[in-house]
Amino acid sequence: MAKVRTPREAWIEAALQALAGGGPEAIRIEALATRLGVSKGGFYWHFKDRSALLEEMLDSWEQRVVGDVIAEVESAPAPPRDKLQHLFALASSASGLMPIELALRDWARRDEGVAARLHRVDNRRMDYLRQHFRPICRDEDEAEARSILAFSLFIGSNFILAEHHGRSRSQVLRLADDYLLRESRVNGTR
């Protein structure tokens, strides 16, 4: 009977989940093998060492949160406002990725390489937001402000534990999205 190897992607996914649950220190080969129900020998079939796994894990995360998201939003022709709505919907439905995102941001505070990667990812995200806000804003300043507000909402709302006086959190986030996407006002008129 042929021996079935644990796929490379399973190791990467297990590493991402370990990161989300316990930070980079939790990404240990033995612990990942246990989580996957395999011996750690299979790890070395796919990766030279833990550093190679970490690099591929970061590549996978970057592809999911930037490459795949942009590809999904750009998959159909649509006006910028519709593309932003699609982007916001994807962001609000990606709750499973948020623990990874937050753990990565924490890790970046202590690791220059991870910080450089996060810097690149955040710049790609901001550039994409600017690209779609520019056509619906009256000037560059407004596009920049709306871009940083949208990005801050995506990350920062995960740290806010406030109540919303008769509204659910998802209702308030939809209101915020609607506010960001509203038509620009020039001199008090629409």
N, C-alpha and C positions, 0 to 999 in steps of 0.2 A: 504494500500500500504506500502510495506517495505521501510524503510529509507536506502538509500545507503550511506555508509561511504566513505569519501575520502581516498584512499589507502595510507598506510604508505609511500610508495615510492614517491607519489606525494608531500607529505610534505618535504621529504628529497630533492627531485629535486628542489622544490621551495626555500628551504634554500640554496642550492648550487648556484642557480641563484641570490638570494639576496646577497650572499657573493661576487659573481663575480661583481655585480653591485654597491655595497656600503660597502663592508667589513663586518666584523662580527657584527657591530652595526646595520646593516640593517636586520639582522635575528631576527625579532620580530614576536611573535606569531600572533598578530593582523594583521600585514602587510602581513604575509604569508596567513592567512585566507582570507584576501581581495583579494590577488593575485589569490587564488584558487577559489574564489567565494563561500566560505562556512563560517559557523560560527566558532569561535575559540574553541567551545566546542568539536568538532571532534578531535582536536589536542590531547586532554587529553585522548582520547580513545587509542591512539597509544603511547604517550610519557608521562612520569611522569612530566617532566618539560623541559625548554629550554635546560638545560645542557644535558639531555638525547638525545634530537634532535641533538645537536651539535656533540655529540659522534657518533651517528649513521651516521650523515652526513660525518664526517671524515672517518668512516669505509667504507662508500659507495665510497667516492672519492678514498681511498687507493685501494679498490678492482678494481675499474675501471682502474686506472692508472698503477697498478702493476700486480695484480692477473689476471685480464682479458687480459691484453696485453701479459703477458707471456704465458697464456693458448692459445691465438690466435697464437703466433709465434711458439709455440711448438706443435701445432695441427697436423703438418705434418712433417715427417722426411726430413731434409735438411741439407746441410753443413753449418758451422758457418757463412760464408760470405752471403749466401742466407738468413739465419735467421736474420742477421743484416740488410740486405736490406729490409726485411719484417718489421722489427722493425722500421726502418727509415720511411718507407711508412706509417705505422700506426701513427707515431709521427707527420708526416706532414699533415695527414688527420684529426688530432684531434684538429683542431683550436677552436672548441666549448668548449673544456676543458681548453684551455690556460688561459682565463680570471679567471677561478676558481683557476688554478695553481698559477697565479701571485698574486691573492688576498690572497691565503693561505700563500704564501711566505712572503707577507707583514705582515699578521697577526702573523706569527711565530716570527717576530722581537719583538713583544710585549707580547707574551704569551708563557710561558715555556712549557706548555703541548702540544701546537700546534708545537712548535719548536722541541720537542722530537719526535713527530709523523713524522714531515717532515724529521728529521735526519734519522729515521728508513726507511722511504720510499726512500730517496736518497741513503742510503746504499744498499738497495735491488736493486735499479736501477743500481748502479755502479757495484755491484756483477754480475748482469746479463750481463751487457756490457763486463766486464772482461772475464766472462765465454766464450763469443763468440769471443772476440778479441784475446785471448791467442793462439788459434790454427792458426791464420793467421798472427801472429806477430813473430818476431825473438827472442824476449825475454820479460820478465815481465815489464821492463821499457817502452817498446814500447806499450805493451798492456794497461798499466796504462795510458800512455799519450793519446792514441787513445780513451780510455774510457772516460776520463775527457773532451777531446775535443768534442766528440760526445754529451755528456750530456750538456756541456756548449753551444754548438750550439743549442740544443733543447730549452734551457731556454733563453740564452742570445740573440739569434737572434730576439727575440720579443722586445728587447729594442733598436735595431739599426734601425735608420731611413735613412741610407745612400742610395744614388743612386748607380747603378751598371753599368754605362756606356754602355748602349745598351743591357744589359741583364735584364731580369725580376728577381725579388727576388726569385721566385721558381727555375729559372734556376741556380742561384748562389748557392742556398741551395742544389740542386742536384749535382752541381760540388763539393761542400764541402763533401757531402756524398760519392761521387765517390773517392775523395781524401782519405777519411778515410778508405775506403774499398780496396784501391789499394794493390797490392802485395808488401810485404816488400822487401826492397833493402838491400843487404849485400855487403859491400865493393864496392858500386857503380854498382853492377850488379843486375839483376832481378832474 
